[in-house]
């Protein structure tokens, strides 16, 4: 997760949180996530939510990993 502030048309990094969730390792042949992979994802999102709690929703943009964009 990258936390940045928009300044004069550019971005200034305020903070960074990095966690290896390994979602792709939890995909089966039908591109369905395992329960374990989903749990790792939920735990990571909970950590991110803690860091974002004081930032207004309108100032948050979320982009998902490629694993979550795969068709079923």
Residue pairs with C-beta under 8 A, 6 or more apart in sequence:
1 16
1 17
1 18
1 48
1 51
2 13
2 15
2 16
3 13
3 14
3 15
3 16
3 17
3 51
3 52
3 55
4 11
4 12
4 13
4 14
5 11
5 12
5 14
6 12
15 51
17 47
17 48
17 51
19 44
19 47
21 37
21 40
21 41
21 44
21 65
22 37
22 40
23 33
23 37
23 40
23 41
23 65
23 67
23 68
24 66
24 67
25 37
26 33
26 34
26 36
26 37
26 38
26 40
27 33
27 34
27 37
27 67
27 70
28 34
30 72
31 70
31 71
31 72
32 72
33 41
33 67
52 60
